[in-house]
Amino acid sequence: MSRLCDELRIKLHGIDRRLEALKSNGAATFSRSQDVLESQLDRVEQRIYNNRVAVEAANVRVKTWLAEKRAGSTAGGALWTERHETPLLEARADDAEAYAIAVFELAAAAADEATLAVLQAILARNDADIAALSETGPANR
């Protein structure tokens, strides 16, 4: 249990760090150059690309867990406890821990996707603002 909590804490801390960085960078975004924003966008896109296999595996683990829950294969927990079926209880606990880690991996991937969306929105807004300024610039007056 301690190992699981440590793994989840590390993943949660990583998500929190990325969200805090995005929030703090948001205020400074207007003073940042287009190149810096595009560089940050490239890093996030690369991280998403690098994590794609882990995310796909996490999706499979989550779907498997949910399918097993629907099928009722984990419903014997009370009976297993009563009968002291330690191996079955251990397997169920391992599966539950794998499911928890997979959900955290998906949450981290979702945070990366959200970061990507925000950066794309900022860059799109910058493009629109620049276009609007050039339309109202001295040449168009």
C-alpha contacts under 8 A as a table, 3 or more apart, distances in Angstrom:
res1	aa1	res2	aa2	distance
1	M	4	L	5.10
1	M	5	C	6.19
2	S	5	C	5.13
2	S	6	D	6.12
3	R	6	D	5.08
3	R	7	E	6.16
4	L	7	E	5.15
4	L	8	L	6.14
4	L	97	E	6.60
4	L	101	I	7.73
5	C	8	L	5.14
5	C	9	R	5.92
6	D	9	R	5.02
6	D	10	I	6.17
7	E	10	I	5.20
7	E	11	K	6.32
7	E	101	I	7.55
8	L	11	K	5.10
8	L	12	L	5.99
8	L	100	A	7.99
8	L	101	I	6.50
8	L	104	F	6.88
9	R	12	L	5.06
9	R	13	H	5.96
10	I	13	H	5.09
10	I	14	G	6.24
11	K	14	G	5.11
11	K	15	I	6.36
11	K	104	F	6.73
11	K	105	E	7.36
11	K	108	A	7.19
12	L	15	I	5.10
12	L	16	D	6.08
12	L	104	F	7.40
12	L	108	A	7.75
13	H	16	D	4.97
13	H	17	R	6.03
14	G	17	R	5.10
14	G	18	R	6.27
14	G	108	A	7.75
15	I	18	R	5.26
15	I	19	L	6.19
15	I	107	A	7.98
15	I	108	A	5.62
15	I	111	A	6.59
16	D	19	L	5.13
16	D	20	E	6.02
17	R	20	E	5.17
17	R	21	A	6.06
18	R	21	A	5.11
18	R	22	L	6.15
18	R	111	A	7.81
18	R	112	D	7.98
19	L	22	L	5.05
19	L	23	K	6.13
19	L	111	A	7.36
19	L	115	T	7.69
20	E	23	K	5.01
20	E	24	S	6.05
21	A	24	S	5.19
21	A	25	N	5.87
22	L	25	N	5.06
22	L	26	G	5.97
22	L	115	T	6.98
23	K	26	G	5.08
23	K	27	A	7.14
24	S	27	A	5.86
24	S	28	A	7.13
25	N	28	A	5.14
25	N	29	T	5.82
26	G	29	T	5.00
26	G	30	F	7.96
27	A	30	F	7.24
28	A	31	S	5.61
28	A	32	R	6.53
29	T	32	R	5.06
29	T	37	L	7.90
30	F	33	S	7.90
32	R	36	V	6.44
32	R	37	L	7.03
33	S	36	V	5.38
33	S	37	L	6.58
34	Q	37	L	5.22
34	Q	38	E	6.11
34	Q	123	L	7.36
35	D	38	E	5.06
35	D	39	S	6.01
36	V	39	S	5.00
36	V	40	Q	6.22
37	L	40	Q	5.09
37	L	41	L	6.11
37	L	119	L	7.05
37	L	123	L	7.27
38	E	41	L	4.86
38	E	42	D	6.09
38	E	123	L	7.81
39	S	42	D	5.01
39	S	43	R	6.32
40	Q	43	R	5.10
40	Q	44	V	6.33
40	Q	119	L	7.95
41	L	44	V	5.21
41	L	45	E	6.11
41	L	116	L	6.34
41	L	119	L	6.16
41	L	120	Q	7.45
42	D	45	E	5.04
42	D	46	Q	6.04
43	R	46	Q	5.05
43	R	47	R	6.15
44	V	47	R	5.03
44	V	48	I	6.18
44	V	112	D	6.63
44	V	115	T	7.41
44	V	116	L	6.26
45	E	48	I	5.10
45	E	49	Y	6.13
45	E	116	L	6.96
46	Q	49	Y	4.94
46	Q	50	N	5.98
47	R	50	N	5.03
47	R	51	N	6.11
47	R	112	D	7.90
48	I	51	N	5.21
48	I	52	R	6.11
48	I	109	A	7.01
48	I	112	D	6.70
48	I	113	E	7.51
49	Y	52	R	5.27
50	N	53	V	7.43
51	N	54	A	5.32
51	N	55	V	6.10
51	N	109	A	7.80
52	R	55	V	5.03
52	R	56	E	6.09
53	V	56	E	5.10
53	V	57	A	6.18
54	A	57	A	5.05
54	A	58	A	6.07
54	A	105	E	7.79
55	V	58	A	4.93
55	V	59	N	6.13
55	V	105	E	6.64
55	V	106	L	6.20
55	V	109	A	6.98
56	E	59	N	5.06
56	E	60	V	6.36
57	A	60	V	5.07
57	A	61	R	6.25
58	A	61	R	5.02
58	A	62	V	6.13
58	A	102	A	4.56
58	A	103	V	7.05
58	A	105	E	6.63
58	A	106	L	6.65
59	N	62	V	5.15
59	N	63	K	6.09
59	N	102	A	7.20
59	N	106	L	7.37
60	V	63	K	5.13
60	V	64	T	5.98
61	R	64	T	5.09
61	R	65	W	6.08
61	R	98	A	7.42
61	R	99	Y	6.32
61	R	102	A	6.50
62	V	65	W	5.10
62	V	66	L	6.14
62	V	99	Y	5.81
62	V	102	A	6.41
62	V	103	V	6.89
63	K	66	L	5.12
63	K	67	A	6.03
64	T	67	A	5.09
64	T	68	E	6.12
65	W	68	E	5.16
65	W	69	K	6.15
65	W	95	D	7.52
65	W	96	A	7.96
65	W	99	Y	6.55
66	L	69	K	4.98
66	L	70	R	6.16
67	A	70	R	5.10
67	A	71	A	6.12
68	E	71	A	4.96
68	E	72	G	6.13
68	E	73	S	5.47
68	E	74	T	6.94
69	K	72	G	5.07
69	K	73	S	6.19
69	K	74	T	6.11
69	K	75	A	7.67
70	R	73	S	7.86
72	G	75	A	5.12
73	S	76	G	7.10
74	T	77	G	6.34
74	T	92	R	6.84
75	A	78	A	7.64
76	G	79	L	5.27
76	G	80	W	5.89
77	G	80	W	4.99
77	G	81	T	6.05
77	G	89	L	6.82
78	A	81	T	5.11
78	A	82	E	6.17
79	L	82	E	5.02
79	L	83	R	6.12
80	W	83	R	5.10
80	W	84	H	5.81
80	W	85	E	4.83
80	W	86	T	7.48
80	W	88	L	6.95
80	W	89	L	6.65
81	T	84	H	4.95
81	T	85	E	6.18
81	T	86	T	7.57
81	T	89	L	7.23
82	E	85	E	7.81
85	E	88	L	5.55
85	E	89	L	6.24
86	T	89	L	5.00
86	T	90	E	5.92
87	P	90	E	5.03
87	P	91	A	6.13
88	L	91	A	5.09
88	L	92	R	6.16
89	L	92	R	5.04
89	L	93	A	6.12
90	E	93	A	5.04
90	E	94	D	6.09
91	A	94	D	5.05
91	A	95	D	6.13
92	R	95	D	5.08
92	R	96	A	6.15
93	A	96	A	5.03
93	A	97	E	6.13
94	D	97	E	5.12
94	D	98	A	6.14
95	D	98	A	5.06
95	D	99	Y	6.11
96	A	99	Y	5.00
96	A	100	A	6.21
97	E	100	A	5.04
97	E	101	I	6.23
98	A	101	I	5.18
98	A	102	A	6.07
99	Y	102	A	5.02
99	Y	103	V	6.18
100	A	103	V	5.20
100	A	104	F	6.34
101	I	104	F	5.09
101	I	105	E	6.20
102	A	105	E	4.99
102	A	106	L	6.26
103	V	106	L	5.05
103	V	107	A	6.16
104	F	107	A	4.87
104	F	108	A	6.16
105	E	108	A	5.10
105	E	109	A	6.21
106	L	109	A	4.95
106	L	110	A	6.06
107	A	110	A	4.93
107	A	111	A	6.18
108	A	111	A	5.02
108	A	112	D	6.35
109	A	112	D	5.04
109	A	113	E	6.22
110	A	113	E	4.93
110	A	114	A	6.08
111	A	114	A	4.99
111	A	115	T	6.14
112	D	115	T	4.98
112	D	116	L	6.13
113	E	116	L	4.98
113	E	117	A	6.17
114	A	117	A	5.02
114	A	118	V	6.19
115	T	118	V	5.14
115	T	119	L	6.20
116	L	119	L	5.21
116	L	120	Q	6.12
117	A	120	Q	5.09
117	A	121	A	6.08
118	V	121	A	5.00
118	V	122	I	6.14
119	L	122	I	5.05
119	L	123	L	6.17
120	Q	123	L	5.16
120	Q	124	A	6.06
121	A	124	A	5.02
121	A	125	R	6.02
122	I	125	R	5.08
122	I	126	N	6.08
123	L	126	N	5.01
123	L	127	D	6.23
124	A	127	D	5.09
124	A	128	A	6.24
125	R	128	A	4.98
125	R	129	D	6.01
126	N	129	D	5.04
126	N	130	I	6.06
127	D	130	I	5.18
127	D	131	A	6.14
128	A	131	A	5.08
128	A	132	A	6.10
129	D	132	A	5.04
129	D	133	L	6.10
130	I	133	L	5.08
130	I	134	S	6.15
131	A	134	S	5.16
131	A	135	E	6.29
132	A	135	E	5.15
132	A	136	T	6.45
133	L	136	T	5.22
133	L	137	G	5.81
134	S	137	G	4.85
134	S	140	N	7.95
135	E	140	N	6.13
136	T	139	A	7.86
136	T	140	N	5.82
136	T	141	R	6.67
137	G	140	N	5.63
137	G	141	R	6.69
138	P	141	R	5.34
